[in-house]
Each structure stands twice: as structure tokens, then as C-alpha cells.
């Protein structure tokens, strides 16, 4: 079998693998909390649980904005955790933002723990998304590795001429 026929067959397999398919690759859940109570600043701990059907990746964004009139929410600097992993701080102050992207998870329940302090009218919001790489992505990755391997296998090392001279 010639290299051209192998390459043609590989191209045909790749085309079939990436043909349009119906896929549900991402699930997004929006959530929010109003932890303030009374008239003073209070500490809060909120726990959210999410269920994912299979192994994949989760991304989380958590934010709050102080819009005045007792609306400030401050997240504890070390205790916003998704499955025990601290969610990094992107901004603090009037606009607080925490985000973690593409954290690998296994199937089952995922737990988000949020600790902080809030004024009376404080509110925070978040988005939890779960994704699984689609079949097309895996197919393209495999075909790409096969192509690189084929090129590397066919490439011949150029002969090297070594010259030695003594003075």
C-alpha cells in the first residue's frame, strides 16, 4: 500500500469522523444567593451541589457587585472552593470576581462551598458549566497525531558529513 493511498484513506476516515452530529456538549446552571440579614454585615456559608452525568470538565464563575445601599458582598479570600479546589480571585473590591476554568471532574455530585460576609441587600451570582469533549474533537486530535506520526516516520535523516582537521 502506497503512502498516497494510506493518506487518502486517512482523509476519508477523518471526514466521516467530523461529519455533523447532534451533540449536547455543555450544561450551564445559573445560581444566586442573598446572604444578608438584619441591618448589619453578617458572615455566611453557602453550599451548592451540582450533579454531572459523566467525567468531563467544569467551569465556574462567581461574582458580586456593590451597587450601593447595603449591597456589598465580600468572599472569604481562601474559602470559595469547588470540590476542595480554591477558586482563584480575579478581582476584589466593588466588583468581586472568582473563576475557575476547565477543572477535570468525575461523574457524580460536585460541591461548591462559598464563605464570606454580606450587608443587608447583598447578592452574588454564579454560573456553573459542565462540558465533555465532542466526538469530533477526539477524532481530529487522533487524526492529527496520526498525521504527525506518518510524517515523522517517512522523513529520512539527512546524511551528515563530519570533517576533522588537525592543526
C-alpha positions as CSV (number, residue, x, y, z in Angstrom):
1,X,0.0,0.0,0.0
2,X,1.5,3.3,-1.0
3,X,1.8,6.4,1.2
4,X,-0.7,8.2,-1.0
5,X,-3.4,5.6,-0.6
6,X,-2.8,5.5,3.1
7,X,-3.2,9.2,3.3
8,X,-6.3,9.1,1.2
9,X,-7.9,6.5,3.4
10,X,-6.9,8.6,6.5
11,X,-8.6,11.7,5.0
12,X,-11.7,9.7,4.3
13,X,-11.9,8.4,7.9
14,X,-11.3,12.0,9.2
15,X,-14.1,13.4,7.0
16,X,-16.5,10.7,8.3
17,X,-15.5,11.3,11.9
18,X,-16.2,15.0,11.7
19,X,-19.4,14.9,9.8
20,X,-22.2,16.9,11.5
21,X,-23.6,15.1,14.5
22,X,-26.2,16.1,17.1
23,X,-24.4,16.6,20.4
24,X,-25.1,18.1,23.7
25,X,-21.7,19.1,24.9
26,X,-22.4,21.6,27.6
27,X,-24.7,22.1,30.5
28,X,-25.0,25.5,32.2
29,X,-26.5,26.2,35.6
30,X,-27.0,29.7,36.9
31,X,-27.4,30.3,40.7
32,X,-27.5,33.2,43.1
33,X,-27.8,33.8,46.8
34,X,-28.9,36.7,49.1
35,X,-26.9,36.0,52.3
36,X,-27.6,39.4,54.1
37,X,-29.9,39.5,57.1
38,X,-30.8,42.1,59.6
39,X,-29.2,45.5,59.2
40,X,-25.5,44.7,59.9
41,X,-22.8,42.9,58.0
42,X,-23.1,39.2,58.5
43,X,-20.9,36.2,57.8
44,X,-22.3,33.5,55.6
45,X,-21.6,30.0,54.4
46,X,-23.5,28.6,51.4
47,X,-23.2,25.2,49.9
48,X,-24.3,24.4,46.3
49,X,-24.4,20.9,44.8
50,X,-24.4,20.1,41.1
51,X,-24.7,16.7,39.5
52,X,-22.7,15.8,36.3
53,X,-23.6,12.7,34.3
54,X,-20.1,11.7,33.2
55,X,-16.5,12.6,33.6
56,X,-15.6,15.9,31.9
57,X,-14.7,19.5,32.8
58,X,-16.4,22.1,34.8
59,X,-16.0,25.9,34.8
60,X,-17.3,28.2,37.5
61,X,-17.7,32.0,37.6
62,X,-18.8,33.7,40.8
63,X,-19.4,37.5,41.1
64,X,-20.8,40.3,43.2
65,X,-21.1,44.0,42.6
66,X,-21.6,46.7,45.3
67,X,-24.3,48.9,43.8
68,X,-24.7,51.0,47.0
69,X,-27.3,51.0,49.8
70,X,-26.0,48.0,51.8
71,X,-25.3,45.7,48.8
72,X,-21.7,44.8,49.4
73,X,-20.7,41.1,49.4
74,X,-17.1,40.0,50.2
75,X,-16.0,36.5,49.5
76,X,-13.5,35.0,52.0
77,X,-10.1,35.2,50.4
78,X,-9.3,31.5,50.8
79,X,-12.6,29.8,51.1
80,X,-14.5,29.6,47.9
81,X,-13.9,26.0,46.9
82,X,-15.2,23.7,44.2
83,X,-14.6,20.1,45.2
84,X,-11.9,21.2,47.6
85,X,-10.1,23.3,45.0
86,X,-9.8,27.0,45.8
87,X,-11.4,29.2,43.1
88,X,-8.9,31.9,42.1
89,X,-9.6,35.6,42.7
90,X,-9.7,37.7,39.6
91,X,-10.8,41.0,41.2
92,X,-11.7,42.3,44.7
93,X,-13.4,45.4,46.0
94,X,-16.6,46.9,44.4
95,X,-16.7,44.2,41.8
96,X,-15.6,40.8,43.1
97,X,-14.9,38.0,40.7
98,X,-13.8,34.4,41.1
99,X,-13.3,32.0,38.2
100,X,-12.0,28.5,37.6
101,X,-11.9,27.1,34.1
102,X,-11.9,23.5,32.8
103,X,-11.4,21.7,36.1
104,X,-11.4,17.9,35.4
105,X,-14.1,16.1,37.3
106,X,-15.6,12.6,37.5
107,X,-19.2,11.7,37.3
108,X,-21.4,12.5,40.3
109,X,-22.1,15.3,42.7
110,X,-19.9,18.4,42.6
111,X,-19.9,20.7,45.7
112,X,-19.3,24.4,45.8
113,X,-18.6,26.0,49.2
114,X,-18.8,29.8,49.4
115,X,-17.9,31.7,52.6
116,X,-17.8,35.5,53.1
117,X,-19.6,38.4,54.5
118,X,-22.6,40.4,53.3
119,X,-24.6,43.5,54.0
120,X,-28.4,43.6,54.2
121,X,-29.1,43.7,50.5
122,X,-26.0,41.8,49.2
123,X,-26.4,39.4,46.4
124,X,-24.0,37.3,44.5
125,X,-24.4,35.3,41.3
126,X,-22.7,32.4,39.6
127,X,-22.5,30.2,36.6
128,X,-21.6,26.5,36.7
129,X,-20.9,24.8,33.4
130,X,-20.1,21.2,32.5
131,X,-18.7,20.0,29.2
132,X,-17.5,16.8,27.6
133,X,-15.3,17.0,24.5
134,X,-17.4,16.0,21.5
135,X,-16.6,13.0,19.3
136,X,-15.4,15.4,16.5
137,X,-12.8,16.9,18.8
138,X,-11.4,13.5,19.7
139,X,-11.4,12.4,16.1
140,X,-9.5,15.4,15.0
141,X,-7.0,15.0,17.8
142,X,-6.3,11.4,16.9
143,X,-6.1,12.1,13.1
144,X,-3.7,14.9,13.8
145,X,-1.4,12.7,15.9
146,X,-1.6,10.0,13.2
147,X,-0.6,12.6,10.5
148,X,2.4,13.8,12.6
149,X,3.5,10.2,13.2
150,X,3.3,9.4,9.5
151,X,5.3,12.5,8.5
152,X,7.9,11.7,11.2
153,X,8.2,8.1,10.1
154,X,8.7,9.0,6.4
155,X,11.2,11.7,7.0
156,X,14.8,10.4,6.5
157,X,17.7,11.8,8.4
158,X,20.0,13.8,6.1
159,X,23.5,12.3,5.9
160,X,25.9,14.3,7.9
161,X,29.4,14.9,6.7
162,X,31.9,15.2,9.5
163,X,35.2,16.8,8.8
164,X,38.1,16.6,11.2
165,X,41.2,18.8,10.7
166,X,44.2,18.9,12.8
167,X,46.3,22.0,13.0
